[in-house]
Amino acid sequence: MAAVESNLVDLAGVSLEALRSIDGRVLATSLQELLRGIDHPAASVSDYRNVE
């Protein structure tokens, strides 16, 4: 499966304890990107009709 390109920080393998210790400014850009995607979901989803 091809990797998904994203500006979000990959938190796979990061424990909740480790996540709590990360400076929030490090994650701020990813959070803003995520919130933008939530606010504009149509822009986050590709055209499902062109899938072969």
C-alpha positions as a LaTeX table, in Angstrom:
\begin{tabular}{lrrr}
\hline
Residue & $x$ (\AA) & $y$ (\AA) & $z$ (\AA) \\
\hline
Met1 & 0.00 & 0.00 & 0.00 \\
Ala2 & 1.33 & 3.45 & $-0.89$ \\
Ala3 & 2.13 & 5.84 & 1.93 \\
Val4 & $-0.24$ & 8.74 & 2.53 \\
Glu5 & 1.39 & 12.13 & 2.24 \\
Ser6 & 0.46 & 14.49 & 5.04 \\
Asn7 & 1.75 & 17.48 & 6.96 \\
Leu8 & 0.61 & 15.84 & 10.20 \\
Val9 & 3.16 & 14.55 & 12.70 \\
Asp10 & 3.33 & 10.75 & 12.73 \\
Leu11 & 2.58 & 9.74 & 16.32 \\
Ala12 & 2.55 & 6.00 & 15.65 \\
Gly13 & 4.51 & 4.31 & 18.38 \\
Val14 & 4.45 & 7.34 & 20.70 \\
Ser15 & 3.04 & 6.46 & 24.11 \\
Leu16 & 0.54 & 8.74 & 25.80 \\
Glu17 & 3.09 & 9.37 & 28.52 \\
Ala18 & 5.69 & 10.48 & 25.98 \\
Leu19 & 3.09 & 12.59 & 24.17 \\
Arg20 & 2.32 & 14.46 & 27.40 \\
Ser21 & 5.98 & 15.45 & 27.68 \\
Ile22 & 6.22 & 16.92 & 24.15 \\
Asp23 & 6.16 & 20.71 & 23.94 \\
Gly24 & 2.77 & 21.74 & 22.54 \\
Arg25 & 4.41 & 24.16 & 20.10 \\
Val26 & 5.95 & 21.17 & 18.31 \\
Leu27 & 2.49 & 19.77 & 17.59 \\
Ala28 & 0.76 & 23.12 & 16.89 \\
Thr29 & 1.22 & 22.99 & 13.10 \\
Ser30 & $-0.20$ & 19.47 & 12.90 \\
Leu31 & $-3.13$ & 20.45 & 15.09 \\
Gln32 & $-3.91$ & 23.45 & 12.87 \\
Glu33 & $-3.75$ & 21.21 & 9.77 \\
Leu34 & $-6.07$ & 18.68 & 11.39 \\
Leu35 & $-8.57$ & 21.36 & 12.39 \\
Arg36 & $-8.51$ & 22.81 & 8.86 \\
Gly37 & $-9.38$ & 19.35 & 7.52 \\
Ile38 & $-12.26$ & 19.06 & 9.97 \\
Asp39 & $-13.57$ & 22.51 & 9.03 \\
His40 & $-13.35$ & 21.71 & 5.28 \\
Pro41 & $-13.92$ & 17.95 & 4.91 \\
Ala42 & $-14.71$ & 18.11 & 1.18 \\
Ala43 & $-11.20$ & 19.39 & 0.51 \\
Ser44 & $-9.75$ & 16.48 & 2.50 \\
Val45 & $-11.37$ & 13.72 & 0.45 \\
Ser46 & $-10.48$ & 12.86 & $-3.12$ \\
Asp47 & $-13.13$ & 12.26 & $-5.76$ \\
Tyr48 & $-14.42$ & 8.78 & $-4.99$ \\
Arg49 & $-16.07$ & 8.42 & $-8.42$ \\
Asn50 & $-12.72$ & 8.29 & $-10.24$ \\
Val51 & $-11.46$ & 5.24 & $-8.37$ \\
Glu52 & $-10.77$ & 2.30 & $-10.66$ \\
\hline
\end{tabular}
